[in-house]
Amino acid sequence: MTLTRGAFPGWRYPVREDAEEPRYPVRSEPFAPDGAISVSKVDAVFKSGNATRDSIPSHLLVGAEVTGEVAGFYARLCPAGVYERQGDGLRVSPSNCVDCKATDVLGPRWTPREGGSGPKYRLM
């Protein structure tokens, strides 16, 4: 298949484009951790072995122009609850960060942490 670019054994398989496939929105249930397979955000931060003191200088650089809609997006995206929406603003708690880099591509930038702080991942 690689050599013939999908033409083996002499014809192409008919495949519909992904965009042609109809998609229907489905209302989902809110997430509720079960404690066995999935855990809450607070439990996830604990299990990461996070060794960051609460007074750490922020290693997450967030611009002042973050809108309430974007703040809500960051709050839903972050697995450790680092970002919280407060009204139309964003509150950042860098001591909870588990270095997942979920928002690195879309928003806040990272700088190096203080030496020795951050998640240890011994219990995961």
C-alpha positions as a Markdown table, in Angstrom:
| # | Residue | x | y | z |
|---|---|---|---|---|
| 1 | Met | 0.0 | 0.0 | 0.0 |
| 2 | Thr | 2.9 | 2.4 | 0.8 |
| 3 | Leu | 4.7 | 1.7 | -2.5 |
| 4 | Thr | 1.6 | 1.9 | -4.7 |
| 5 | Arg | 0.0 | 4.8 | -2.7 |
| 6 | Gly | -3.1 | 2.8 | -2.0 |
| 7 | Ala | -3.5 | 1.4 | -5.5 |
| 8 | Phe | -2.7 | -2.2 | -4.5 |
| 9 | Pro | -3.9 | -4.6 | -5.8 |
| 10 | Gly | -4.7 | -2.4 | -8.7 |
| 11 | Trp | -7.7 | -0.3 | -7.6 |
| 12 | Arg | -8.5 | 2.2 | -4.9 |
| 13 | Tyr | -10.8 | 1.6 | -2.1 |
| 14 | Pro | -13.7 | 4.0 | -2.1 |
| 15 | Val | -13.6 | 6.2 | 1.0 |
| 16 | Arg | -15.7 | 9.2 | 1.9 |
| 17 | Glu | -14.1 | 12.4 | 3.0 |
| 18 | Asp | -14.2 | 13.1 | 6.7 |
| 19 | Ala | -16.0 | 16.4 | 6.0 |
| 20 | Glu | -18.8 | 14.5 | 4.2 |
| 21 | Glu | -19.6 | 12.5 | 7.3 |
| 22 | Pro | -22.6 | 14.1 | 9.2 |
| 23 | Arg | -21.9 | 15.0 | 12.8 |
| 24 | Tyr | -24.6 | 15.6 | 15.4 |
| 25 | Pro | -24.0 | 17.4 | 18.7 |
| 26 | Val | -24.7 | 15.2 | 21.7 |
| 27 | Arg | -25.3 | 16.6 | 25.1 |
| 28 | Ser | -23.0 | 14.9 | 27.6 |
| 29 | Glu | -23.2 | 14.4 | 31.3 |
| 30 | Pro | -21.0 | 16.5 | 33.5 |
| 31 | Phe | -17.7 | 14.8 | 34.5 |
| 32 | Ala | -17.8 | 13.1 | 37.9 |
| 33 | Pro | -14.6 | 11.2 | 39.0 |
| 34 | Asp | -15.2 | 7.7 | 40.3 |
| 35 | Gly | -12.0 | 7.5 | 42.4 |
| 36 | Ala | -10.8 | 4.3 | 40.7 |
| 37 | Ile | -10.1 | 5.1 | 37.1 |
| 38 | Ser | -10.5 | 8.8 | 37.1 |
| 39 | Val | -9.7 | 11.3 | 39.9 |
| 40 | Ser | -10.6 | 14.9 | 40.8 |
| 41 | Lys | -8.3 | 17.8 | 40.0 |
| 42 | Val | -7.2 | 18.1 | 43.6 |
| 43 | Asp | -6.4 | 14.4 | 43.8 |
| 44 | Ala | -4.5 | 14.6 | 40.6 |
| 45 | Val | -2.3 | 17.4 | 41.9 |
| 46 | Phe | -1.7 | 15.4 | 45.1 |
| 47 | Lys | -0.8 | 12.2 | 43.2 |
| 48 | Ser | 1.7 | 14.1 | 41.0 |
| 49 | Gly | 3.8 | 14.6 | 44.1 |
| 50 | Asn | 3.9 | 18.4 | 43.5 |
| 51 | Ala | 6.6 | 19.9 | 45.7 |
| 52 | Thr | 5.9 | 23.5 | 44.9 |
| 53 | Arg | 5.6 | 26.0 | 47.8 |
| 54 | Asp | 2.6 | 28.4 | 47.7 |
| 55 | Ser | 4.7 | 31.5 | 47.5 |
| 56 | Ile | 6.6 | 30.5 | 44.3 |
| 57 | Pro | 7.1 | 33.2 | 41.7 |
| 58 | Ser | 4.9 | 32.4 | 38.7 |
| 59 | His | 6.5 | 30.5 | 35.9 |
| 60 | Leu | 3.4 | 31.1 | 33.8 |
| 61 | Leu | 3.4 | 34.3 | 31.9 |
| 62 | Val | -0.2 | 35.5 | 31.2 |
| 63 | Gly | -1.1 | 38.6 | 29.3 |
| 64 | Ala | -3.4 | 41.2 | 30.8 |
| 65 | Glu | -5.7 | 41.1 | 27.7 |
| 66 | Val | -7.3 | 37.7 | 28.6 |
| 67 | Thr | -11.0 | 37.9 | 28.1 |
| 68 | Gly | -13.6 | 36.1 | 30.3 |
| 69 | Glu | -14.4 | 33.7 | 27.5 |
| 70 | Val | -10.7 | 32.7 | 27.1 |
| 71 | Ala | -10.3 | 32.5 | 30.9 |
| 72 | Gly | -13.2 | 30.0 | 31.0 |
| 73 | Phe | -11.5 | 28.0 | 28.2 |
| 74 | Tyr | -8.2 | 27.8 | 30.2 |
| 75 | Ala | -10.1 | 26.8 | 33.3 |
| 76 | Arg | -11.8 | 23.9 | 31.5 |
| 77 | Leu | -8.6 | 22.9 | 29.7 |
| 78 | Cys | -6.2 | 22.8 | 32.7 |
| 79 | Pro | -6.2 | 19.4 | 34.5 |
| 80 | Ala | -4.9 | 20.8 | 37.8 |
| 81 | Gly | -7.1 | 23.8 | 38.3 |
| 82 | Val | -4.3 | 26.3 | 37.8 |
| 83 | Tyr | -6.4 | 28.7 | 35.9 |
| 84 | Glu | -9.7 | 30.0 | 37.4 |
| 85 | Arg | -12.2 | 32.4 | 35.8 |
| 86 | Gln | -13.1 | 35.3 | 38.1 |
| 87 | Gly | -15.7 | 37.4 | 36.5 |
| 88 | Asp | -14.2 | 38.5 | 33.2 |
| 89 | Gly | -10.6 | 37.9 | 34.4 |
| 90 | Leu | -8.2 | 35.1 | 34.9 |
| 91 | Arg | -6.7 | 34.0 | 38.3 |
| 92 | Val | -3.5 | 31.9 | 38.1 |
| 93 | Ser | -2.3 | 29.5 | 40.9 |
| 94 | Pro | 1.1 | 28.4 | 39.7 |
| 95 | Ser | 1.8 | 26.3 | 42.8 |
| 96 | Asn | -0.9 | 23.7 | 41.6 |
| 97 | Cys | 0.8 | 23.3 | 38.1 |
| 98 | Val | 1.7 | 19.8 | 37.2 |
| 99 | Asp | 3.6 | 20.8 | 34.0 |
| 100 | Cys | 1.2 | 19.3 | 31.5 |
| 101 | Lys | 1.7 | 22.2 | 29.1 |
| 102 | Ala | -2.0 | 22.0 | 28.0 |
| 103 | Thr | -2.3 | 25.7 | 27.5 |
| 104 | Asp | 1.3 | 26.3 | 26.3 |
| 105 | Val | 0.3 | 26.3 | 22.6 |
| 106 | Leu | -2.8 | 28.4 | 23.0 |
| 107 | Gly | -1.9 | 31.0 | 25.7 |
| 108 | Pro | 0.3 | 31.5 | 28.7 |
| 109 | Arg | 4.0 | 31.0 | 28.1 |
| 110 | Trp | 6.3 | 29.1 | 30.4 |
| 111 | Thr | 9.6 | 30.2 | 32.0 |
| 112 | Pro | 11.9 | 27.8 | 34.0 |
| 113 | Arg | 10.7 | 27.1 | 37.5 |
| 114 | Glu | 12.8 | 27.5 | 40.6 |
| 115 | Gly | 15.2 | 24.6 | 41.1 |
| 116 | Gly | 13.7 | 21.5 | 42.7 |
| 117 | Ser | 10.1 | 22.6 | 42.6 |
| 118 | Gly | 7.3 | 21.0 | 40.6 |
| 119 | Pro | 5.7 | 17.6 | 40.2 |
| 120 | Lys | 7.7 | 14.5 | 41.1 |
| 121 | Tyr | 5.2 | 11.8 | 39.7 |
| 122 | Arg | 6.1 | 9.1 | 42.2 |
| 123 | Leu | 2.5 | 8.0 | 42.9 |
| 124 | Met | 1.3 | 7.9 | 39.4 |
